[in-house]
Amino acid sequence: MIELPKTSVRKDIDINLPETVINSIDSMELDHLVRTMVEFGSKALILSCRVGSLYRLEVKEGNHEKVEEL
């Protein structure tokens, strides 16, 4: 059996989208919607890795002002 870490979800985040964006998402074909979600997830993963690398570099160099900004 695989043990998964607990996931915390913030409930205080609001996402506001214009009605035109919501309507365009609703009218998308399912396969296109899934491809878009996978592409977005991939880009988010790459971005998080880059931010993590930058954070580790700043911590290693002892630049506490930059760490607080991040």
VMD Tcl script that builds the backbone (N, CA, C; Angstrom):
set m [mol new atoms 210]
animate dup $m
set s [atomselect $m all]
$s set {name element resname resid chain x y z} {
  {N N MET 1 A 0.833 -1.167 0.000}
  {CA C MET 1 A 0.000 0.000 0.000}
  {C C MET 1 A 0.892 1.249 0.000}
  {N N ILE 2 A 0.512 2.235 -0.796}
  {CA C ILE 2 A 1.271 3.471 -0.898}
  {C C ILE 2 A 0.699 4.485 0.086}
  {N N GLU 3 A 1.580 5.086 0.871}
  {CA C GLU 3 A 1.139 6.097 1.819}
  {C C GLU 3 A 1.347 7.475 1.210}
  {N N LEU 4 A 0.281 8.234 1.066}
  {CA C LEU 4 A 0.360 9.559 0.474}
  {C C LEU 4 A 0.391 10.625 1.554}
  {N N PRO 5 A 1.145 11.693 1.317}
  {CA C PRO 5 A 1.172 12.774 2.303}
  {C C PRO 5 A -0.171 13.506 2.330}
  {N N LYS 6 A -0.464 14.136 3.457}
  {CA C LYS 6 A -1.698 14.904 3.559}
  {C C LYS 6 A -1.608 16.141 2.678}
  {N N THR 7 A -2.720 16.502 2.090}
  {CA C THR 7 A -2.801 17.681 1.252}
  {C C THR 7 A -3.636 18.727 1.959}
  {N N SER 8 A -3.095 19.919 2.060}
  {CA C SER 8 A -3.868 20.995 2.672}
  {C C SER 8 A -4.415 21.898 1.573}
  {N N VAL 9 A -5.633 22.319 1.732}
  {CA C VAL 9 A -6.291 23.170 0.746}
  {C C VAL 9 A -6.691 24.467 1.426}
  {N N ARG 10 A -6.287 25.575 0.835}
  {CA C ARG 10 A -6.686 26.872 1.375}
  {C C ARG 10 A -8.066 27.203 0.846}
  {N N LYS 11 A -8.959 27.515 1.750}
  {CA C LYS 11 A -10.330 27.814 1.351}
  {C C LYS 11 A -10.585 29.309 1.233}
  {N N ASP 12 A -9.587 30.115 1.544}
  {CA C ASP 12 A -9.783 31.555 1.514}
  {C C ASP 12 A -9.322 32.204 0.209}
  {N N ILE 13 A -9.073 31.414 -0.814}
  {CA C ILE 13 A -8.623 31.931 -2.095}
  {C C ILE 13 A -9.822 32.064 -3.025}
  {N N ASP 14 A -10.013 33.262 -3.566}
  {CA C ASP 14 A -11.077 33.503 -4.535}
  {C C ASP 14 A -10.472 33.628 -5.919}
  {N N ILE 15 A -11.088 32.975 -6.873}
  {CA C ILE 15 A -10.668 33.095 -8.267}
  {C C ILE 15 A -11.832 33.707 -9.025}
  {N N ASN 16 A -11.593 34.882 -9.558}
  {CA C ASN 16 A -12.634 35.581 -10.297}
  {C C ASN 16 A -12.293 35.583 -11.775}
  {N N LEU 17 A -13.188 35.035 -12.581}
  {CA C LEU 17 A -12.993 34.996 -14.022}
  {C C LEU 17 A -14.145 35.716 -14.700}
  {N N PRO 18 A -13.851 36.413 -15.797}
  {CA C PRO 18 A -14.935 37.033 -16.543}
  {C C PRO 18 A -15.889 35.974 -17.099}
  {N N GLU 19 A -17.119 36.353 -17.283}
  {CA C GLU 19 A -18.137 35.427 -17.795}
  {C C GLU 19 A -17.749 34.857 -19.158}
  {N N THR 20 A -17.052 35.640 -19.982}
  {CA C THR 20 A -16.651 35.152 -21.308}
  {C C THR 20 A -15.655 34.005 -21.200}
  {N N VAL 21 A -14.765 34.075 -20.229}
  {CA C VAL 21 A -13.788 32.993 -20.031}
  {C C VAL 21 A -14.503 31.732 -19.554}
  {N N ILE 22 A -15.415 31.883 -18.622}
  {CA C ILE 22 A -16.173 30.733 -18.123}
  {C C ILE 22 A -16.971 30.089 -19.249}
  {N N ASN 23 A -17.610 30.887 -20.076}
  {CA C ASN 23 A -18.392 30.348 -21.197}
  {C C ASN 23 A -17.505 29.633 -22.203}
  {N N SER 24 A -16.300 30.169 -22.460}
  {CA C SER 24 A -15.412 29.511 -23.416}
  {C C SER 24 A -14.914 28.175 -22.872}
  {N N ILE 25 A -14.676 28.109 -21.557}
  {CA C ILE 25 A -14.262 26.843 -20.950}
  {C C ILE 25 A -15.402 25.830 -21.017}
  {N N ASP 26 A -16.611 26.287 -20.738}
  {CA C ASP 26 A -17.773 25.396 -20.787}
  {C C ASP 26 A -18.016 24.837 -22.179}
  {N N SER 27 A -17.657 25.594 -23.215}
  {CA C SER 27 A -17.936 25.144 -24.582}
  {C C SER 27 A -16.786 24.351 -25.204}
  {N N MET 28 A -15.685 24.166 -24.469}
  {CA C MET 28 A -14.545 23.421 -25.013}
  {C C MET 28 A -14.854 21.932 -25.097}
  {N N GLU 29 A -14.257 21.299 -26.097}
  {CA C GLU 29 A -14.366 19.843 -26.185}
  {C C GLU 29 A -13.532 19.233 -25.069}
  {N N LEU 30 A -13.968 18.085 -24.587}
  {CA C LEU 30 A -13.335 17.458 -23.429}
  {C C LEU 30 A -11.862 17.164 -23.650}
  {N N ASP 31 A -11.495 16.617 -24.816}
  {CA C ASP 31 A -10.082 16.277 -25.047}
  {C C ASP 31 A -9.210 17.524 -25.087}
  {N N HIS 32 A -9.734 18.613 -25.638}
  {CA C HIS 32 A -8.969 19.863 -25.666}
  {C C HIS 32 A -8.820 20.435 -24.257}
  {N N LEU 33 A -9.862 20.333 -23.471}
  {CA C LEU 33 A -9.815 20.814 -22.091}
  {C C LEU 33 A -8.775 20.038 -21.277}
  {N N VAL 34 A -8.748 18.726 -21.457}
  {CA C VAL 34 A -7.773 17.894 -20.735}
  {C C VAL 34 A -6.351 18.233 -21.177}
  {N N ARG 35 A -6.125 18.391 -22.473}
  {CA C ARG 35 A -4.781 18.753 -22.965}
  {C C ARG 35 A -4.338 20.095 -22.391}
  {N N THR 36 A -5.262 21.052 -22.328}
  {CA C THR 36 A -4.947 22.370 -21.780}
  {C C THR 36 A -4.596 22.264 -20.303}
  {N N MET 37 A -5.346 21.471 -19.562}
  {CA C MET 37 A -5.067 21.294 -18.133}
  {C C MET 37 A -3.714 20.634 -17.914}
  {N N VAL 38 A -3.372 19.644 -18.730}
  {CA C VAL 38 A -2.079 18.968 -18.603}
  {C C VAL 38 A -0.941 19.933 -18.922}
  {N N GLU 39 A -1.122 20.741 -19.974}
  {CA C GLU 39 A -0.090 21.715 -20.335}
  {C C GLU 39 A 0.085 22.752 -19.229}
  {N N PHE 40 A -1.010 23.242 -18.675}
  {CA C PHE 40 A -0.935 24.203 -17.581}
  {C C PHE 40 A -0.250 23.584 -16.366}
  {N N GLY 41 A -0.594 22.348 -16.045}
  {CA C GLY 41 A 0.028 21.656 -14.919}
  {C C GLY 41 A 1.525 21.480 -15.124}
  {N N SER 42 A 1.926 21.163 -16.346}
  {CA C SER 42 A 3.346 20.996 -16.650}
  {C C SER 42 A 4.100 22.312 -16.477}
  {N N LYS 43 A 3.508 23.400 -16.970}
  {CA C LYS 43 A 4.159 24.702 -16.831}
  {C C LYS 43 A 4.229 25.123 -15.369}
  {N N ALA 44 A 3.187 24.839 -14.609}
  {CA C ALA 44 A 3.189 25.175 -13.187}
  {C C ALA 44 A 4.265 24.377 -12.454}
  {N N LEU 45 A 4.452 23.119 -12.833}
  {CA C LEU 45 A 5.485 22.289 -12.212}
  {C C LEU 45 A 6.876 22.829 -12.511}
  {N N ILE 46 A 7.113 23.220 -13.761}
  {CA C ILE 46 A 8.405 23.790 -14.143}
  {C C ILE 46 A 8.657 25.080 -13.381}
  {N N LEU 47 A 7.637 25.928 -13.293}
  {CA C LEU 47 A 7.785 27.191 -12.579}
  {C C LEU 47 A 8.086 26.955 -11.101}
  {N N SER 48 A 7.393 25.994 -10.500}
  {CA C SER 48 A 7.631 25.734 -9.076}
  {C C SER 48 A 9.036 25.195 -8.848}
  {N N CYS 49 A 9.542 24.403 -9.771}
  {CA C CYS 49 A 10.927 23.908 -9.646}
  {C C CYS 49 A 11.923 25.055 -9.733}
  {N N ARG 50 A 11.671 25.994 -10.646}
  {CA C ARG 50 A 12.580 27.135 -10.797}
  {C C ARG 50 A 12.538 28.021 -9.558}
  {N N VAL 51 A 11.345 28.263 -9.029}
  {CA C VAL 51 A 11.229 29.078 -7.816}
  {C C VAL 51 A 11.915 28.374 -6.653}
  {N N GLY 52 A 11.739 27.061 -6.549}
  {CA C GLY 52 A 12.408 26.295 -5.494}
  {C C GLY 52 A 13.915 26.371 -5.607}
  {N N SER 53 A 14.431 26.286 -6.829}
  {CA C SER 53 A 15.880 26.386 -7.040}
  {C C SER 53 A 16.386 27.763 -6.647}
  {N N LEU 54 A 15.643 28.807 -7.013}
  {CA C LEU 54 A 16.035 30.164 -6.651}
  {C C LEU 54 A 16.018 30.338 -5.138}
  {N N TYR 55 A 15.010 29.797 -4.499}
  {CA C TYR 55 A 14.899 29.877 -3.037}
  {C C TYR 55 A 16.086 29.189 -2.369}
  {N N ARG 56 A 16.407 27.969 -2.821}
  {CA C ARG 56 A 17.538 27.238 -2.238}
  {C C ARG 56 A 18.857 27.983 -2.447}
  {N N LEU 57 A 19.031 28.595 -3.617}
  {CA C LEU 57 A 20.244 29.353 -3.901}
  {C C LEU 57 A 20.366 30.555 -2.964}
  {N N GLU 58 A 19.274 31.267 -2.764}
  {CA C GLU 58 A 19.301 32.435 -1.887}
  {C C GLU 58 A 19.571 32.021 -0.435}
  {N N VAL 59 A 18.986 30.907 -0.008}
  {CA C VAL 59 A 19.226 30.417 1.354}
  {C C VAL 59 A 20.691 30.005 1.502}
  {N N LYS 60 A 21.220 29.329 0.502}
  {CA C LYS 60 A 22.614 28.879 0.545}
  {C C LYS 60 A 23.571 30.062 0.613}
  {N N GLU 61 A 23.257 31.141 -0.130}
  {CA C GLU 61 A 24.115 32.313 -0.142}
  {C C GLU 61 A 23.893 33.203 1.078}
  {N N GLY 62 A 22.869 32.900 1.872}
  {CA C GLY 62 A 22.621 33.654 3.082}
  {C C GLY 62 A 21.957 34.999 2.862}
  {N N ASN 63 A 21.310 35.162 1.714}
  {CA C ASN 63 A 20.656 36.418 1.396}
  {C C ASN 63 A 19.242 36.409 1.978}
  {N N HIS 64 A 19.109 36.796 3.223}
  {CA C HIS 64 A 17.829 36.701 3.922}
  {C C HIS 64 A 16.793 37.689 3.412}
  {N N GLU 65 A 17.227 38.843 2.889}
  {CA C GLU 65 A 16.281 39.807 2.327}
  {C C GLU 65 A 15.574 39.226 1.113}
  {N N LYS 66 A 16.317 38.564 0.241}
  {CA C LYS 66 A 15.727 37.938 -0.939}
  {C C LYS 66 A 14.794 36.799 -0.545}
  {N N VAL 67 A 15.168 36.039 0.467}
  {CA C VAL 67 A 14.348 34.921 0.919}
  {C C VAL 67 A 13.008 35.435 1.414}
  {N N GLU 68 A 13.020 36.547 2.147}
  {CA C GLU 68 A 11.775 37.126 2.646}
  {C C GLU 68 A 10.895 37.597 1.486}
  {N N GLU 69 A 11.508 38.113 0.412}
  {CA C GLU 69 A 10.746 38.543 -0.763}
  {C C GLU 69 A 10.057 37.357 -1.420}
  {N N LEU 70 A 10.770 36.234 -1.484}
  {CA C LEU 70 A 10.207 35.052 -2.135}
  {C C LEU 70 A 9.083 34.488 -1.297}
}
mol reanalyze $m
mol bondsrecalc $m
mol representation Tube
mol addrep $m
